[in-house]
């Protein structure tokens, strides 16, 4: 199938070959790390090098930095949402919840690094609401796994947890104190877990 994709990149919507998909995944992961660390000033050449691909490969997939940032954001949301069932399958409910919360804080750090461009690129309110709905569903899955084993309080709402995590990420970014986010996550978990 050909034609424009619906993800806003203008790329063709046919599936990538396995090697091309691996390259794209590595590029997007390297970009997320670079944007979290350096903001939108991160070097495209450094991102390509960190991903183990040539800069030409990066530009073929993402002709502009704005498109790379937009794709990185969407990729990070997808990875974060997919992590919830993976974590509950391999960890205890409390450990899964903590691990996901830590990943959320990392995601928000990358998002803060891309904030200026994302404000321009992601102007669609519907997309923001969809992202929030997906993230809320991931938290709901984690809470349900805990509730099924009487580990999480049944009255805790997924959206409230997500808003609290958003607040933690803002504080961690503003205060720039090592260890602050994990300490605040511990405090949040104290209110969620039954013991």
Sine and cosine of phi, psi and omega as CSV:
sin_phi,cos_phi,sin_psi,cos_psi,sin_omega,cos_omega
0.00,0.00,0.64,-0.77,0.04,-1.00
-0.84,-0.55,0.04,-1.00,-0.02,-1.00
0.85,-0.53,0.13,-0.99,-0.01,-1.00
-0.96,0.29,0.57,-0.82,0.05,-1.00
-0.98,0.18,0.27,-0.96,0.02,-1.00
-1.00,-0.09,0.09,1.00,-0.05,-1.00
-1.00,0.00,0.09,1.00,0.08,-1.00
1.00,0.07,-0.04,1.00,-0.03,-1.00
-1.00,0.03,-0.28,0.96,-0.04,-1.00
0.98,0.19,0.06,1.00,0.01,-1.00
-0.97,0.23,0.35,-0.94,0.06,-1.00
-0.90,0.43,0.53,-0.85,-0.08,-1.00
-1.00,-0.08,0.12,0.99,0.07,-1.00
-0.95,0.30,0.47,-0.88,-0.03,-1.00
-0.90,0.44,0.52,-0.86,0.04,-1.00
-0.99,0.16,0.46,-0.89,0.18,-0.98
-0.88,0.48,0.38,-0.92,-0.07,-1.00
-0.84,0.54,-0.68,0.73,-0.02,-1.00
-0.93,0.37,-0.61,0.79,0.03,-1.00
-0.92,0.39,-0.60,0.80,0.03,-1.00
-0.92,0.40,-0.65,0.76,0.05,-1.00
-0.89,0.46,-0.68,0.74,0.05,-1.00
-0.87,0.50,-0.70,0.72,-0.01,-1.00
-0.91,0.42,-0.69,0.72,0.02,-1.00
-0.87,0.49,-0.67,0.74,0.02,-1.00
-0.91,0.41,-0.65,0.76,0.03,-1.00
-0.88,0.48,-0.71,0.71,-0.05,-1.00
-0.93,0.35,-0.59,0.81,0.06,-1.00
-0.92,0.39,-0.70,0.72,0.02,-1.00
-0.90,0.43,-0.62,0.78,0.01,-1.00
-0.91,0.42,-0.67,0.74,0.01,-1.00
-0.87,0.50,-0.69,0.72,0.02,-1.00
-0.90,0.43,-0.69,0.72,-0.03,-1.00
-0.91,0.41,-0.67,0.74,-0.02,-1.00
-0.93,0.37,-0.58,0.82,0.05,-1.00
-0.90,0.43,-0.62,0.79,-0.08,-1.00
-0.99,0.16,-0.68,0.74,-0.18,-0.98
-0.87,-0.49,-0.02,1.00,-0.06,-1.00
0.95,0.31,-0.31,-0.95,-0.07,-1.00
-0.96,0.29,-0.11,0.99,0.07,-1.00
-0.98,0.19,-0.02,1.00,-0.01,-1.00
-0.84,0.54,0.65,-0.76,-0.03,-1.00
-0.97,0.24,0.78,-0.63,0.06,-1.00
-0.89,0.46,-0.61,0.79,0.03,-1.00
-0.89,0.46,-0.66,0.75,0.02,-1.00
-0.92,0.40,-0.60,0.80,0.03,-1.00
-0.90,0.44,-0.72,0.69,0.02,-1.00
-0.88,0.48,-0.69,0.72,0.00,-1.00
-0.88,0.47,-0.71,0.71,0.00,-1.00
-0.89,0.46,-0.52,0.86,0.00,-1.00
-0.99,0.12,-0.17,0.99,0.00,-1.00
0.98,0.22,0.46,0.89,0.04,-1.00
-0.78,-0.63,0.26,-0.97,0.06,-1.00
-0.98,0.22,0.40,-0.92,0.00,-1.00
-0.89,0.45,-0.48,0.88,0.06,-1.00
-0.89,0.46,-0.62,0.78,0.05,-1.00
-0.89,0.46,-0.68,0.73,0.02,-1.00
-0.87,0.49,-0.74,0.67,-0.06,-1.00
-0.93,0.36,-0.46,0.89,0.08,-1.00
-0.92,0.40,-0.61,0.79,0.00,-1.00
-0.99,0.15,-0.61,0.79,-0.08,-1.00
-0.72,-0.69,1.00,-0.03,-0.10,-0.99
-0.90,0.44,-0.27,0.96,0.04,-1.00
-0.66,-0.76,0.35,-0.94,0.03,-1.00
-0.90,0.43,-0.56,0.83,0.01,-1.00
-0.87,0.49,-0.68,0.74,0.02,-1.00
-0.92,0.39,-0.59,0.81,0.06,-1.00
-0.90,0.44,-0.69,0.73,0.01,-1.00
-0.90,0.44,-0.71,0.71,0.01,-1.00
-0.88,0.48,-0.72,0.69,0.00,-1.00
-0.91,0.42,-0.61,0.80,0.02,-1.00
-0.89,0.45,-0.71,0.70,0.02,-1.00
-0.85,0.52,-0.75,0.66,-0.03,-1.00
-0.90,0.43,-0.63,0.77,0.01,-1.00
-0.90,0.44,-0.69,0.72,-0.02,-1.00
-0.91,0.42,-0.61,0.79,0.07,-1.00
-0.88,0.47,-0.72,0.69,-0.02,-1.00
-0.88,0.47,-0.73,0.68,-0.01,-1.00
-0.87,0.49,-0.68,0.73,-0.01,-1.00
-0.90,0.44,-0.69,0.72,0.00,-1.00
-0.92,0.40,-0.64,0.77,0.00,-1.00
-0.93,0.36,-0.37,0.93,-0.03,-1.00
-0.93,0.36,-0.48,0.88,-0.08,-1.00
-0.85,0.53,-0.83,0.57,0.01,-1.00
-0.92,0.39,-0.53,0.85,0.03,-1.00
-0.90,0.44,-0.69,0.73,-0.01,-1.00
-0.92,0.38,-0.66,0.75,-0.02,-1.00
-0.94,0.35,-0.39,0.92,0.04,-1.00
-0.97,0.23,-0.41,0.91,-0.13,-0.99
-0.90,-0.43,-0.23,0.97,-0.05,-1.00
-0.80,-0.60,0.26,-0.96,0.13,-0.99
-0.91,0.41,0.37,-0.93,-0.02,-1.00
-0.82,0.58,-0.67,0.74,-0.01,-1.00
-0.92,0.39,-0.68,0.74,0.01,-1.00
-0.91,0.41,-0.64,0.77,0.02,-1.00
-0.89,0.46,-0.69,0.73,0.00,-1.00
-0.89,0.45,-0.71,0.70,0.02,-1.00
-0.89,0.46,-0.72,0.69,-0.02,-1.00
-0.88,0.48,-0.65,0.76,-0.01,-1.00
-0.92,0.38,-0.65,0.76,0.02,-1.00
-0.87,0.48,-0.67,0.74,0.03,-1.00
-0.90,0.44,-0.63,0.77,0.06,-1.00
-0.91,0.42,-0.61,0.79,0.04,-1.00
-0.88,0.48,-0.69,0.73,0.01,-1.00
-0.89,0.46,-0.65,0.76,0.07,-1.00
-0.88,0.47,-0.67,0.74,0.04,-1.00
-0.86,0.50,-0.70,0.71,-0.02,-1.00
-0.92,0.39,-0.55,0.84,0.06,-1.00
-0.89,0.45,-0.68,0.73,0.05,-1.00
-0.90,0.43,-0.66,0.75,0.00,-1.00
-0.90,0.44,-0.65,0.76,0.04,-1.00
-0.88,0.48,-0.62,0.78,0.01,-1.00
-0.90,0.43,-0.43,0.90,-0.03,-1.00
-0.97,-0.23,0.09,1.00,-0.21,-0.98
-0.82,0.58,-0.71,0.70,-0.07,-1.00
-0.86,0.51,-0.72,0.69,-0.01,-1.00
-0.96,0.29,-0.62,0.78,0.00,-1.00
-0.87,0.49,-0.56,0.83,0.03,-1.00
-0.87,0.49,-0.56,0.83,0.00,-1.00
-0.99,0.12,-0.69,0.73,-0.12,-0.99
-0.97,0.25,-0.71,0.70,-0.07,-1.00
-0.99,-0.16,0.95,0.30,-0.04,-1.00
-1.00,0.00,-0.13,0.99,-0.06,-1.00
-0.98,0.18,0.92,-0.40,0.01,-1.00
-0.88,0.48,-0.55,0.83,0.03,-1.00
-0.87,0.50,-0.62,0.78,0.01,-1.00
-0.92,0.39,-0.65,0.76,0.03,-1.00
-0.89,0.46,-0.67,0.74,0.00,-1.00
-0.92,0.40,-0.62,0.78,0.04,-1.00
-0.90,0.44,-0.69,0.72,0.03,-1.00
-0.86,0.50,-0.73,0.68,0.00,-1.00
-0.87,0.48,-0.65,0.76,0.01,-1.00
-0.90,0.44,-0.67,0.74,0.01,-1.00
-0.90,0.43,-0.69,0.72,0.01,-1.00
-0.91,0.41,-0.64,0.77,0.04,-1.00
-0.89,0.46,-0.64,0.77,0.02,-1.00
-0.91,0.42,-0.59,0.81,0.05,-1.00
-0.90,0.44,-0.70,0.71,0.03,-1.00
-0.90,0.43,-0.65,0.76,0.01,-1.00
-0.86,0.51,-0.66,0.76,0.03,-1.00
-0.88,0.47,-0.71,0.70,0.00,-1.00
-0.90,0.44,-0.67,0.74,0.01,-1.00
-0.92,0.40,-0.64,0.77,0.01,-1.00
-0.90,0.43,-0.63,0.78,0.04,-1.00
-0.88,0.47,-0.64,0.77,0.03,-1.00
-0.94,0.34,-0.66,0.75,-0.01,-1.00
-0.90,0.44,-0.56,0.83,-0.01,-1.00
-0.91,0.42,-0.35,0.94,0.03,-1.00
-0.91,-0.41,0.27,0.96,0.00,-1.00
0.84,0.55,0.59,0.80,0.00,-1.00
-0.99,-0.17,-0.51,0.86,0.02,-1.00
-0.91,-0.41,0.51,-0.86,0.01,-1.00
-0.94,0.35,0.74,-0.68,-0.10,-1.00
-0.93,0.38,-0.42,0.91,-0.06,-1.00
-0.99,0.12,-0.09,1.00,-0.01,-1.00
-0.95,0.31,0.78,-0.62,-0.01,-1.00
-1.00,-0.08,0.69,-0.72,-0.03,-1.00
-0.86,0.52,-0.66,0.75,-0.03,-1.00
-0.91,0.42,-0.57,0.82,0.04,-1.00
-0.91,0.41,-0.66,0.75,0.04,-1.00
-0.89,0.46,-0.68,0.73,0.00,-1.00
-0.89,0.46,-0.66,0.75,0.02,-1.00
-0.92,0.40,-0.64,0.77,0.04,-1.00
-0.89,0.45,-0.66,0.75,0.04,-1.00
-0.90,0.44,-0.61,0.79,0.07,-1.00
-0.87,0.49,-0.67,0.74,0.05,-1.00
-0.90,0.44,-0.66,0.75,0.04,-1.00
-0.88,0.47,-0.67,0.74,-0.02,-1.00
-0.91,0.42,-0.61,0.79,0.03,-1.00
-0.91,0.40,-0.71,0.70,0.01,-1.00
-0.89,0.46,-0.69,0.72,-0.01,-1.00
-0.89,0.47,-0.63,0.78,0.00,-1.00
-0.94,0.33,-0.65,0.76,-0.05,-1.00
-0.95,0.31,-0.73,0.69,-0.10,-1.00
-0.98,0.19,-0.47,0.88,0.00,-1.00
0.76,0.65,0.74,0.67,0.06,-1.00
-0.95,-0.31,0.86,-0.51,0.07,-1.00
-0.86,0.50,0.68,-0.73,0.02,-1.00
1.00,0.03,-0.16,0.99,-0.03,-1.00
-0.92,0.38,-0.75,0.67,-0.03,-1.00
-0.86,0.51,-0.75,0.67,0.04,-1.00
-0.86,0.50,-0.61,0.80,0.01,-1.00
-0.91,0.42,-0.66,0.75,0.01,-1.00
-0.95,0.32,-0.56,0.83,0.09,-1.00
-0.89,0.46,-0.67,0.74,0.06,-1.00
-0.84,0.54,-0.68,0.73,0.00,-1.00
-0.90,0.44,-0.69,0.72,0.03,-1.00
-0.89,0.45,-0.70,0.71,0.01,-1.00
-0.88,0.47,-0.55,0.83,0.01,-1.00
-0.86,0.51,-0.56,0.83,0.02,-1.00
-0.99,0.13,-0.26,0.97,-0.05,-1.00
-0.99,-0.15,-0.66,0.75,-0.09,-1.00
-0.98,0.19,0.51,-0.86,-0.03,-1.00
-0.99,0.17,-0.34,0.94,0.03,-1.00
-0.51,-0.86,0.00,0.00,0.00,0.00
